[in-house]
Amino acid sequence: MKILVTGGAGFIGSAVIRHIIGNTDDSAINLDKLTYAGNLESLQGAERSPRYAFERVDICDRVALDRVFHEHQPDAVMHLAAESHVDRSITGPSDFIETNIIGTYTLLESARAYWSALDEEKRGAFRFHHISTDEVYGDLEGPEDLFTETTPYAPSSPYSASKASSDHLVRAWARTYGLPTLVTNCSNNYGPCHFPEKLIPLIILNALEGNPLPIYGKGDQVRDWLYVEDHARALYKVVTEGAVGQTYNIGGHNEKQNIEVVRSVCALLDELLPESPSAPHFNLITHVSDRPGHDLRYAIDASKIQRELGWRPEETFDSGIRKTVEWYLGNPEWVAHVKSGSYQQWLNTNYSTRKESA
Ligand SMILES: NC(=O)c1ccc[n+]([C@@H]2O[C@H](COP(=O)([O-])OP(=O)(O)OC[C@H]3O[C@@H](n4cnc5c(N)ncnc54)[C@H](O)[C@@H]3O)[C@@H](O)[C@H]2O)c1
């Protein structure tokens, strides 16, 4: 198979490409605009394979998309390109509307034109796999509640609202035009090559520098954490074996409060860097004012993908978080390169306005 992966220079997209190149005989075309979040160094050697190609293209650019479909003749699309950071969507929603909604619409139209012109066999085999988030469901009330594939949408942030819109567009293109689509909604990912604006890499890198570890509010928000390589395996299973028109929820059965996650990272750093002048690292924890509209709890019921496709996560939270911390300690060059001027500027904008809280 030839798979067109949008957003392949991002955190999850790069893990998907590393999986395709490292564990299958398929080819991957990485289509990415290379925003601040795109980093070709995250491909970690996969880019040297003859089965890999890169196209620097914006998913809002219809002409460029049509050219890519025409030149590469993919058998499937895995659509991960998105603006993905909730805090950025609050300070500046327009890029989220542009890429997540208009970009997905433009990609759907380009894919539909290409797919309609394929011969019958290829048209039947073609897949458009849209990668989405559990944040489209809003937050859960009861401590035992779980998001299923039929939970109604109730997004809270500009990010999750734009992802919800794109999910609706994909389902409409399937119902109206017959485009063979699949949708997956996944919980919070963590692992190697995660851009350090997100909680876990932010905490690791701040702790290494002896800087405060900012926790929103009390840190009691619950997320269901999934190791990114488990997610990449799940996505590949869905695009190759999933039933057309279906939605699959993907989760790690690892519900943790943010404060527990931060304490785990601190404990690992204490163990791996016993000489660190910042140990014990949990002394660096600083509570700051919460994000507006912050959902309290997300948790996924992943029984459908387990039952129907035989996927389940291989990493526990303990094994995955250890691998993650070790990866950041072992890859200082990757870290140094992503910590560019624009990233520093963003950190200042986001955190300088937050007051310390008790
Ligand atoms: N990170 C998570 O925990 C998580 C969980 C569930 C679902 N998701 C979804 O998975 C997908 C990937 O998330 P991620 O964390 O890897 O995101 P990311 O921000 O790390 O990467 C996004 C990638 O998309 C590219 N991109 C952005 N705008 C583009 C455009 N207009 N045209 C082409 N490329 C563009 C960026 O350059 C970047 O390489 C997103 O759709 C996100 O909504 C993420």
The ligand as an SDF file (V2000), in Angstrom:
LIG
                    3D

 44 48  0  0  0  0  0  0  0  0999 V2000
   -1.6350   14.6240   20.8000 N   0  0  0  0  0  0  0  0  0  0  0  0
   -2.6920   13.9710   21.2920 C   0  0  0  0  0  0  0  0  0  0  0  0
   -2.6980   13.5910   22.4760 O   0  0  0  0  0  0  0  0  0  0  0  0
   -3.8680   13.6400   20.3950 C   0  0  0  0  0  0  0  0  0  0  0  0
   -4.8660   12.8150   20.8960 C   0  0  0  0  0  0  0  0  0  0  0  0
   -5.9310   12.4670   20.0580 C   0  0  0  0  0  0  0  0  0  0  0  0
   -5.9790   12.9370   18.7580 C   0  0  0  0  0  0  0  0  0  0  0  0
   -5.0080   13.7610   18.2830 N   0  0  0  0  0  0  0  0  0  0  0  0
   -5.0990   14.2100   16.8810 C   0  0  0  0  0  0  0  0  0  0  0  0
   -4.0310   13.5980   16.1780 O   0  0  0  0  0  0  0  0  0  0  0  0
   -3.5550   14.4480   15.1540 C   0  0  0  0  0  0  0  0  0  0  0  0
   -2.0610   14.6640   15.3170 C   0  0  0  0  0  0  0  0  0  0  0  0
   -1.8170   15.2420   16.6040 O   0  0  0  0  0  0  0  0  0  0  0  0
   -0.3300   15.6100   17.0540 P   0  0  0  0  0  0  0  0  0  0  0  0
   -0.3250   15.6520   18.5260 O   0  0  0  0  0  0  0  0  0  0  0  0
    0.6440   14.7530   16.3340 O   0  0  0  0  0  0  0  0  0  0  0  0
   -0.2400   17.1010   16.4850 O   0  0  0  0  0  0  0  0  0  0  0  0
    1.0460   17.9930   16.2260 P   0  0  0  0  0  0  0  0  0  0  0  0
    0.6250   19.3810   16.5230 O   0  0  0  0  0  0  0  0  0  0  0  0
    2.2430   17.4320   16.9200 O   0  0  0  0  0  0  0  0  0  0  0  0
    1.3190   17.8370   14.6580 O   0  0  0  0  0  0  0  0  0  0  0  0
    0.4880   18.3920   13.6820 C   0  0  0  0  0  0  0  0  0  0  0  0
    1.2170   18.3520   12.3520 C   0  0  0  0  0  0  0  0  0  0  0  0
    0.3350   18.8850   11.3600 O   0  0  0  0  0  0  0  0  0  0  0  0
    1.0590   19.8110   10.5460 C   0  0  0  0  0  0  0  0  0  0  0  0
    0.1250   20.8260   10.0430 N   0  0  0  0  0  0  0  0  0  0  0  0
   -0.5350   21.7770   10.7760 C   0  0  0  0  0  0  0  0  0  0  0  0
   -1.2830   22.5310    9.9580 N   0  0  0  0  0  0  0  0  0  0  0  0
   -1.1280   22.0360    8.6960 C   0  0  0  0  0  0  0  0  0  0  0  0
   -1.6450   22.3900    7.4300 C   0  0  0  0  0  0  0  0  0  0  0  0
   -2.4940   23.4200    7.2790 N   0  0  0  0  0  0  0  0  0  0  0  0
   -1.2920   21.6560    6.3530 N   0  0  0  0  0  0  0  0  0  0  0  0
   -0.4400   20.6110    6.4830 C   0  0  0  0  0  0  0  0  0  0  0  0
    0.1210   20.2540    7.6550 N   0  0  0  0  0  0  0  0  0  0  0  0
   -0.2280   20.9450    8.7560 C   0  0  0  0  0  0  0  0  0  0  0  0
    2.1230   20.4070   11.4760 C   0  0  0  0  0  0  0  0  0  0  0  0
    3.2090   20.9380   10.7510 O   0  0  0  0  0  0  0  0  0  0  0  0
    2.4960   19.1830   12.3220 C   0  0  0  0  0  0  0  0  0  0  0  0
    3.5420   18.4490   11.7160 O   0  0  0  0  0  0  0  0  0  0  0  0
   -4.3750   15.7410   15.2590 C   0  0  0  0  0  0  0  0  0  0  0  0
   -5.3840   15.6950   14.2960 O   0  0  0  0  0  0  0  0  0  0  0  0
   -4.9440   15.7040   16.6680 C   0  0  0  0  0  0  0  0  0  0  0  0
   -6.1820   16.3770   16.7060 O   0  0  0  0  0  0  0  0  0  0  0  0
   -3.9470   14.1270   19.0790 C   0  0  0  0  0  0  0  0  0  0  0  0
  1  2  1  0
  2  3  2  0
  2  4  1  0
  4  5  1  0
  4 44  2  0
  5  6  2  0
  6  7  1  0
  7  8  2  0
  8  9  1  0
  8 44  1  0
  9 10  1  0
  9 42  1  0
 10 11  1  0
 11 12  1  0
 11 40  1  0
 12 13  1  0
 13 14  1  0
 14 15  2  0
 14 16  1  0
 14 17  1  0
 17 18  1  0
 18 19  2  0
 18 20  1  0
 18 21  1  0
 21 22  1  0
 22 23  1  0
 23 24  1  0
 23 38  1  0
 24 25  1  0
 25 26  1  0
 25 36  1  0
 26 27  1  0
 26 35  1  0
 27 28  2  0
 28 29  1  0
 29 30  1  0
 29 35  2  0
 30 31  1  0
 30 32  2  0
 32 33  1  0
 33 34  2  0
 34 35  1  0
 36 37  1  0
 36 38  1  0
 38 39  1  0
 40 41  1  0
 40 42  1  0
 42 43  1  0
M  CHG  2   8   1  16  -1
M  END
$$$$
